[in-house]
Amino acid sequence: MSEPTGAARRRGPFQVGDQVQLTDPKGRHYTFTLEAGKQFHTHKGAFQHDELIGAPEGSVVRTTGNVAYLALRPLLPDYVLSMPRGAAVVYPKDAGQILAMADIFPGARVVEAGVGSGSLSSFLLRAVGDQGMLHSYERRADFAEIATQNVQRYFGGEHPAWQLTVGDLQDNLSDTDVDRVILDMLAPWECLDAVSKALVPGGILCCYVATTTQMARTVESIREHGTFNEPAAWETMVRNWHVEGLAVRPDHRMIGHTGFLLTARRLADGVEPPMRRRRPSKGSYGEDYTGPGSESGGKRAPADAAAAAETPAVEAPAVEAPAAPEAPAE
């Protein structure tokens, strides 16, 4: 049984063509590709690439300035943050959430729109494996070229499960029986018709958007479309901790907001989504709202009105006013 694509590059001694990540005494990272006969230069001196070729991972090299550097292969989260960019990358914290919450499994058939620099594509390809399928759509040819180079550099060549199409998803999507669809774009609501036709019943739609207005419109559009269950929306934030003896405290910096994630599951054909029972607060839907429940004047969605109708009215008990005190006798 042959190894999965790229697995051979993740273990064993360093070889020519491997990516190497150096860590200096201050924890700073430097990434380069091993080449026979070349030197790596720092402001603290240089060393020969040949010192690492054939050495085990986790070795320490010293520069001509006697500064020690730890040499390891970069993890995929390290690689995507240091690779050349055409567009902003999907951060590892969000990629991890997508893999888990969209339930990306080995052999899955996945469609991705908005490739950017290839960060999420690399995570998805490693999750679906050689027997899966990832069909990526990117509108800009220059971004697609950068993403191709980044993905091939990480896996050491072309990945057999990857197909990349330059163009709009809603105009070019021809895949059927798709298990998962990941949309990283400005207006994912424009693709709901195409995505609904491609997804299998029970399949998952996952959207990655940057702003609250995009998130709100995407959620309401999914509800209005009628072929998905109630969408879930969230964001994640990562805060590291400083641990040094008794000095244990959160770091001053953190990875805060990068984007919002939404997931929804495809319903079976001809099935209407169950009626929502959550009652929004008064004024949640403005007078100009034209989505589900707009016939109620924007005050309450039909499901919420039905929930209110099922609740019997309870009259408040009558309360007698206290009697006025009697005047003192003269």
C-alpha positions in Angstrom: 0.0 0.0 0.0 1.5 3.3 -1.1 1.9 6.2 1.3 -0.6 9.1 1.1 0.6 12.1 -1.0 3.1 14.1 0.9 3.5 11.7 3.8 7.1 10.8 2.9 8.0 14.4 3.3 6.8 14.6 6.9 9.2 12.1 8.5 12.8 10.8 8.4 16.1 12.7 8.0 16.1 16.0 6.2 16.5 15.7 2.4 17.1 18.1 -0.4 13.9 19.9 -1.3 12.5 19.7 2.3 11.0 22.8 3.9 12.9 23.6 7.1 11.8 25.9 9.9 14.5 27.4 12.1 13.7 28.8 15.6 16.1 31.2 17.1 16.7 31.8 20.9 13.9 34.4 21.0 11.4 32.1 19.4 11.4 33.7 15.9 10.8 31.4 12.9 12.7 31.3 9.6 11.5 29.0 6.8 13.6 27.9 3.8 14.1 25.0 1.3 17.1 22.8 1.6 19.5 22.9 -1.4 22.9 21.2 -1.6 25.8 23.6 -1.5 23.9 26.6 -0.4 24.2 28.8 2.7 21.5 30.2 5.0 22.3 33.7 6.2 21.1 35.5 9.3 22.1 38.7 11.1 23.9 36.4 13.5 26.0 34.6 10.9 25.5 31.8 8.4 25.6 28.0 8.1 25.7 25.5 5.3 22.6 23.7 4.2 24.7 20.5 4.0 24.9 20.5 7.8 21.2 19.6 7.9 20.9 17.3 4.8 20.8 13.8 6.2 20.4 15.1 9.8 17.4 14.0 11.9 14.6 16.4 12.5 15.0 18.3 15.7 18.7 18.9 15.2 20.4 22.1 16.3 22.8 24.0 14.0 25.1 26.9 14.9 25.9 29.9 12.7 29.3 31.4 12.3 28.3 33.8 15.1 27.8 30.8 17.4 24.0 31.3 17.7 22.0 28.0 18.0 19.0 27.4 15.8 16.5 24.5 16.2 15.6 22.9 12.9 12.2 21.2 12.4 9.9 20.7 9.5 7.2 23.3 9.6 3.7 22.1 10.6 0.9 22.9 8.2 -0.3 25.8 10.5 3.3 27.2 10.3 3.5 26.7 6.6 0.3 28.5 5.6 1.3 31.6 7.7 4.7 31.8 6.0 3.9 30.9 2.4 3.6 33.5 -0.4 0.2 35.2 -0.4 -2.0 36.5 -3.2 -5.0 37.0 -0.9 -5.4 36.8 2.9 -5.1 33.2 4.2 -7.6 31.3 6.3 -6.0 31.2 9.7 -5.3 27.8 11.2 -7.8 28.4 14.0 -10.5 28.8 11.4 -9.3 26.0 9.2 -9.4 23.6 12.2 -13.0 24.7 13.0 -14.0 24.1 9.4 -12.4 20.6 9.4 -14.2 19.7 12.6 -17.6 21.4 12.4 -18.0 20.7 8.7 -17.0 17.1 9.4 -14.5 16.7 6.6 -13.7 13.0 6.4 -11.3 10.8 4.4 -12.8 10.2 1.0 -15.2 13.1 1.2 -16.3 14.9 -2.0 -15.8 18.6 -1.2 -16.3 21.8 -3.2 -14.5 24.9 -2.2 -15.1 28.5 -3.6 -12.6 31.2 -2.9 -9.2 29.6 -3.0 -7.1 32.7 -2.2 -3.6 31.6 -1.5 -4.3 27.9 -1.0 -4.3 27.7 2.8 -7.7 26.1 3.3 -7.1 23.9 0.2 -4.1 22.4 1.8 -6.0 21.6 5.0 -8.9 20.1 3.0 -6.7 18.0 0.8 -4.9 16.5 3.7 -8.3 15.7 5.3 -10.0 14.1 2.3 -6.9 12.1 1.3 -6.0 10.6 -2.1 -9.3 8.8 -2.3 -11.4 11.9 -1.8 -12.1 14.9 -4.1 -11.6 18.6 -3.7 -12.9 20.8 -6.5 -11.8 24.4 -5.9 -13.2 27.5 -7.7 -11.3 30.8 -7.9 -12.4 33.8 -9.8 -8.9 35.4 -10.2 -6.3 33.6 -12.3 -3.4 35.2 -10.4 -4.7 33.9 -7.1 -5.2 30.5 -8.6 -1.6 30.4 -9.8 -0.2 31.3 -6.3 -2.5 28.8 -4.6 -1.3 26.0 -7.0 2.4 26.8 -6.3 1.8 26.8 -2.5 -0.2 23.5 -2.5 2.3 21.7 -4.7 5.2 23.0 -2.6 3.7 21.6 0.5 2.7 18.2 -0.9 5.9 17.8 -3.0 3.9 17.8 -6.3 0.4 17.6 -7.7 -2.3 16.2 -5.4 -4.4 13.5 -7.1 -7.6 14.6 -5.3 -7.4 18.3 -6.3 -9.1 20.0 -9.3 -8.9 23.8 -9.6 -11.2 25.8 -11.9 -10.8 29.5 -12.6 -14.3 31.1 -12.7 -17.4 31.8 -10.6 -18.9 28.8 -8.8 -22.5 29.6 -9.6 -21.7 29.7 -13.3 -19.4 26.7 -13.5 -20.5 24.2 -10.7 -21.3 20.9 -12.4 -20.4 18.5 -9.5 -23.1 16.3 -8.1 -23.4 14.2 -5.0 -21.1 16.5 -3.1 -20.7 15.9 0.6 -19.5 19.3 1.7 -19.4 22.8 0.3 -17.1 25.5 1.7 -17.7 29.1 0.6 -15.1 31.7 1.4 -16.4 34.7 -0.6 -18.0 38.1 -0.3 -21.6 37.1 -1.2 -22.1 33.4 -0.4 -25.9 33.9 -0.6 -25.6 34.2 -4.4 -24.5 30.6 -4.6 -27.3 28.9 -2.6 -29.2 27.6 -5.6 -26.1 26.0 -7.2 -24.9 24.6 -3.8 -28.4 23.2 -3.0 -28.4 21.3 -6.3 -24.9 19.9 -5.8 -25.2 18.8 -2.1 -26.4 15.3 -1.1 -29.2 15.2 1.5 -27.5 15.7 4.9 -24.5 17.4 3.3 -23.0 20.4 5.0 -22.7 24.0 3.7 -20.0 26.0 5.5 -19.5 29.7 4.9 -16.6 31.9 6.0 -17.4 35.6 6.0 -15.7 38.6 7.5 -18.4 41.1 8.7 -21.6 41.0 10.8 -23.6 42.3 7.8 -22.4 39.4 5.6 -23.1 36.9 8.4 -26.7 38.3 8.9 -27.6 38.3 5.2 -26.1 34.8 4.7 -28.1 33.3 7.7 -31.4 35.0 6.6 -30.8 33.9 3.0 -30.2 30.3 4.1 -33.5 30.4 6.1 -35.4 31.8 3.2 -34.0 29.3 0.7 -35.9 26.5 2.4 -33.6 23.6 1.6 -31.4 23.8 4.7 -31.9 23.3 8.4 -31.5 26.2 10.8 -27.9 27.6 10.3 -25.4 28.0 13.2 -23.0 30.9 13.3 -20.0 31.5 15.5 -16.4 32.9 15.7 -13.3 31.7 17.6 -10.5 33.6 19.3 -7.2 32.2 20.5 -5.3 33.5 23.5 -1.9 32.1 24.4 -0.5 32.1 28.0 2.8 33.0 29.4 4.1 30.4 31.8 7.4 31.1 33.5 7.8 29.8 37.1 5.2 31.6 39.2 4.5 34.2 36.4 1.5 32.5 34.8 -0.7 35.0 32.9 -2.4 35.5 29.5 -0.3 37.0 26.8 -0.8 40.6 26.0 -1.6 39.8 22.4 -4.1 37.3 21.0 -5.6 36.1 17.7 -8.9 37.8 17.9 -11.6 38.2 15.2 -10.6 36.9 11.8 -14.0 35.8 10.4 -17.4 34.3 11.1 -18.3 30.7 10.3 -21.7 29.4 9.5 -22.9 25.8 8.9 -26.2 24.4 7.7 -27.3 20.9 6.5 -29.1 20.1 3.3 -32.6 18.7 3.7 -34.1 16.0 1.7 -35.8 17.1 -1.5 -39.4 18.2 -1.0 -39.0 18.6 2.8 -39.9 21.9 4.4 -37.6 23.0 7.3 -39.2 22.7 10.7 -40.9 25.8 12.1 -38.7 27.9 14.2 -39.8 28.3 17.8 -37.3 30.9 19.0 -39.0 34.3 19.5 -36.8 37.3 18.5 -36.8 40.3 20.6 -39.1 43.2 19.6 -37.6 45.2 16.8 -35.3 42.4 15.6 -36.8 42.8 12.1 -37.2 46.3 10.9 -40.0 47.8 8.8 -38.0 47.4 5.6 -37.4 43.6 6.2 -38.6 41.5 3.2 -37.5 38.1 4.3 -39.5 35.3 6.0 -42.3 36.7 8.2 -42.3 40.1 6.4 -46.1 39.7 6.0 -46.4 40.3 9.7 -45.1 43.8 9.4 -41.6 43.0 10.5 -42.6 42.5 14.1 -42.8 38.8 14.5 -42.0 35.8 12.2 -44.9 33.4 11.6 -43.3 30.7 13.7 -42.9 33.1 16.6 -46.5 34.2 16.2 -47.6 30.6 16.3 -45.6 30.0 19.4 -47.2 33.0 21.1 -50.7 31.8 20.1 -50.0 28.5 21.8 -49.3 30.2 25.1 -52.5 30.9 27.0 -53.0 34.4 28.3 -52.9 34.7 32.0 -54.9 37.5 33.6 -53.2 39.4 36.3 -54.9 39.2 39.7 -56.8 42.2 40.8 -55.1 44.2 43.5 -57.1 46.4 45.8 -55.8 49.8 46.6 -55.0 50.3 50.2 -57.6 52.2 52.2 -56.8 55.8 53.1 -55.9 56.3 56.8 -58.8 57.7 59.0 -58.6 61.3 60.2 -57.8 61.6 63.9 -60.8 62.5 66.1 -61.0 66.1 67.3 
